Amino acid sequence: MTVSIRQTVSAALLAAAALGSVAAHAEGLYVGGSVASPDWRSPVNGLAGNDHNAAVNLYGGYSLSPNLALELGTMTLGHQNGDLGQVKGHGGYLDVVGTLPIGASNFSLLGRMGYDRASIMTDAGSDNGGGLNFGAGLQYDLSRNVALRAEVTRYRFNTFGTTAVNDQYSLGVKYGF
Protein backbone atom coordinates (compact mmCIF):
# COMPACT_ATOMS: atom_id res chain seq x y z
CA MET A 1 0.00 0.00 0.00
CA THR A 2 1.44 3.36 -1.03
CA VAL A 3 0.68 6.37 1.16
CA SER A 4 0.95 9.77 -0.48
CA ILE A 5 2.51 12.81 1.17
CA ARG A 6 -0.91 14.50 1.08
CA GLN A 7 -2.44 11.60 3.05
CA THR A 8 0.46 11.67 5.53
CA VAL A 9 0.22 15.43 6.09
CA SER A 10 -3.59 15.27 6.33
CA ALA A 11 -3.40 12.52 8.96
CA ALA A 12 -0.76 14.45 10.93
CA LEU A 13 -2.83 17.65 10.85
CA LEU A 14 -5.96 15.75 11.89
CA ALA A 15 -4.05 14.22 14.82
CA ALA A 16 -2.71 17.64 15.81
CA ALA A 17 -6.23 19.13 15.64
CA ALA A 18 -7.60 16.31 17.79
CA LEU A 19 -4.82 16.79 20.32
CA GLY A 20 -5.47 20.53 20.29
CA SER A 21 -9.20 20.08 20.95
CA VAL A 22 -8.52 17.77 23.90
CA ALA A 23 -5.78 19.94 25.39
CA ALA A 24 -6.79 23.40 24.20
CA HIS A 25 -6.09 24.84 27.62
CA ALA A 26 -2.68 23.22 28.01
CA GLU A 27 0.08 25.78 28.24
CA GLY A 28 2.34 25.89 25.24
CA LEU A 29 0.00 24.95 22.38
CA TYR A 30 -0.08 27.31 19.41
CA VAL A 31 -1.16 27.52 15.78
CA GLY A 32 -0.09 29.78 12.98
CA GLY A 33 0.11 30.51 9.33
CA SER A 34 2.14 32.52 6.88
CA VAL A 35 2.27 33.63 3.30
CA ALA A 36 5.57 33.11 1.58
CA SER A 37 7.51 33.92 -1.54
CA PRO A 38 9.20 30.67 -2.64
CA ASP A 39 12.37 30.61 -4.69
CA TRP A 40 13.51 27.37 -6.38
CA ARG A 41 17.31 27.56 -6.07
CA SER A 42 18.18 24.52 -8.18
CA PRO A 43 16.89 22.70 -11.25
CA VAL A 44 14.22 20.08 -10.53
CA ASN A 45 14.05 17.04 -12.81
CA GLY A 46 15.96 18.98 -15.45
CA LEU A 47 13.65 22.01 -15.25
CA ALA A 48 14.80 25.44 -14.09
CA GLY A 49 13.07 28.78 -13.92
CA ASN A 50 12.96 31.93 -11.86
CA ASP A 51 9.30 32.66 -11.14
CA HIS A 52 8.52 33.97 -7.68
CA ASN A 53 4.96 33.52 -6.51
CA ALA A 54 2.89 32.96 -3.39
CA ALA A 55 2.94 29.96 -1.10
CA VAL A 56 1.07 29.19 2.13
CA ASN A 57 2.29 27.55 5.34
CA LEU A 58 0.06 26.32 8.19
CA TYR A 59 1.41 24.89 11.43
CA GLY A 60 0.74 23.84 14.99
CA GLY A 61 3.24 23.61 17.78
CA TYR A 62 3.90 22.96 21.41
CA SER A 63 6.31 25.04 23.50
CA LEU A 64 8.44 22.69 25.59
CA SER A 65 9.96 25.70 27.39
CA PRO A 66 9.84 29.49 26.93
CA ASN A 67 12.56 29.20 24.26
CA LEU A 68 12.09 25.76 22.66
CA ALA A 69 9.16 24.27 20.71
CA LEU A 70 8.22 21.44 18.37
CA GLU A 71 6.30 22.46 15.26
CA LEU A 72 4.38 20.33 12.75
CA GLY A 73 3.27 22.01 9.56
CA THR A 74 2.24 21.83 5.96
CA MET A 75 3.54 24.03 3.16
CA THR A 76 3.01 24.73 -0.48
CA LEU A 77 6.14 25.30 -2.53
CA GLY A 78 4.78 27.62 -5.18
CA HIS A 79 5.65 26.90 -8.79
CA GLN A 80 8.18 27.95 -11.35
CA ASN A 81 7.77 28.13 -15.08
CA GLY A 82 10.86 27.38 -17.11
CA ASP A 83 11.67 26.93 -20.77
CA LEU A 84 10.98 23.20 -20.54
CA GLY A 85 7.91 23.18 -18.25
CA GLN A 86 6.54 23.81 -14.78
CA VAL A 87 7.61 22.68 -11.29
CA LYS A 88 5.30 22.77 -8.26
CA GLY A 89 4.96 20.99 -4.97
CA HIS A 90 3.54 20.68 -1.47
CA GLY A 91 4.52 18.86 1.67
CA GLY A 92 4.94 18.84 5.41
CA TYR A 93 7.60 19.28 8.07
CA LEU A 94 8.48 18.63 11.69
CA ASP A 95 10.84 21.22 13.19
CA VAL A 96 12.51 22.15 16.45
CA VAL A 97 12.09 25.91 16.87
CA GLY A 98 14.18 28.02 19.23
CA THR A 99 13.74 31.65 20.20
CA LEU A 100 16.18 34.04 21.85
CA PRO A 101 14.71 37.26 23.32
CA ILE A 102 16.48 40.46 22.31
CA GLY A 103 16.93 42.58 25.42
CA ALA A 104 13.78 43.79 27.18
CA SER A 105 11.86 44.35 23.94
CA ASN A 106 9.11 42.17 22.47
CA PHE A 107 11.48 40.98 19.72
CA SER A 108 13.09 37.53 19.60
CA LEU A 109 15.48 35.89 17.18
CA LEU A 110 14.03 32.68 15.82
CA GLY A 111 15.81 29.61 14.48
CA ARG A 112 14.48 26.32 13.17
CA MET A 113 15.78 22.97 11.99
CA GLY A 114 13.93 19.81 11.08
CA TYR A 115 12.83 17.26 8.54
CA ASP A 116 10.60 17.95 5.53
CA ARG A 117 8.90 15.71 3.01
CA ALA A 118 7.24 16.83 -0.20
CA SER A 119 5.58 15.74 -3.38
CA ILE A 120 7.20 17.49 -6.35
CA MET A 121 5.41 17.57 -9.70
CA THR A 122 6.98 18.55 -13.03
CA ASP A 123 5.80 18.28 -16.62
CA ALA A 124 8.38 15.50 -16.98
CA GLY A 125 7.11 13.46 -13.98
CA SER A 126 6.62 13.53 -10.23
CA ASP A 127 8.48 12.24 -7.20
CA ASN A 128 8.33 12.29 -3.39
CA GLY A 129 11.35 13.09 -1.28
CA GLY A 130 12.52 14.46 1.99
CA GLY A 131 15.46 16.14 3.58
CA LEU A 132 16.64 18.51 6.26
CA ASN A 133 15.46 22.09 6.47
CA PHE A 134 16.67 25.09 8.44
CA GLY A 135 15.67 28.69 8.85
CA ALA A 136 16.03 31.92 10.78
CA GLY A 137 13.87 34.90 11.46
CA LEU A 138 12.50 37.50 13.80
CA GLN A 139 9.43 37.28 16.02
CA TYR A 140 7.56 40.23 17.54
CA ASP A 141 5.12 39.55 20.39
CA LEU A 142 2.05 41.76 20.01
CA SER A 143 0.53 40.30 23.18
CA ARG A 144 0.89 37.28 25.43
CA ASN A 145 -0.97 35.16 22.84
CA VAL A 146 -0.24 36.77 19.45
CA ALA A 147 3.10 37.13 17.65
CA LEU A 148 4.20 38.19 14.18
CA ARG A 149 6.97 36.28 12.40
CA ALA A 150 9.27 37.11 9.50
CA GLU A 151 11.39 34.13 8.39
CA VAL A 152 13.52 32.62 5.68
CA THR A 153 13.48 28.81 5.48
CA ARG A 154 15.47 26.53 3.21
CA TYR A 155 13.78 23.25 2.29
CA ARG A 156 15.88 20.50 0.69
CA PHE A 157 14.29 17.51 -1.02
CA ASN A 158 16.05 14.43 -2.34
CA THR A 159 13.99 13.87 -5.50
CA PHE A 160 14.63 12.76 -9.06
CA GLY A 161 18.12 11.53 -8.04
CA THR A 162 19.32 14.99 -6.93
CA THR A 163 18.70 17.53 -4.19
CA ALA A 164 16.14 20.22 -4.98
CA VAL A 165 16.31 23.42 -2.91
CA ASN A 166 13.37 25.76 -2.23
CA ASP A 167 13.89 28.92 -0.16
CA GLN A 168 10.83 30.61 1.33
CA TYR A 169 10.65 34.18 2.60
CA SER A 170 7.56 34.39 4.81
CA LEU A 171 5.44 36.72 6.94
CA GLY A 172 3.00 35.20 9.38
CA VAL A 173 1.01 35.21 12.59
CA LYS A 174 1.26 32.79 15.53
CA TYR A 175 -1.54 32.41 18.09
CA GLY A 176 -0.91 30.73 21.45
CA PHE A 177 -3.62 29.23 23.67
Buried (B, 14 or more C-beta within 10 A) or exposed (E): EEEEBEEBBEEBBEEBEEBBEEEEEEEBBBBBBBEBBBBBEEBBBBBBBEBEBEBBBBBBBBBEEEEEBBBBBBBBBBBBBBEBBBBBBBBBBBBBBBBEBEEEEBBBEBBBBBEBBBBBBBBBEBBBBBBEBBBBBBBBBEEEEBBBBBBBBBBBBBBBEBEBBBBBBBEBEBEBE
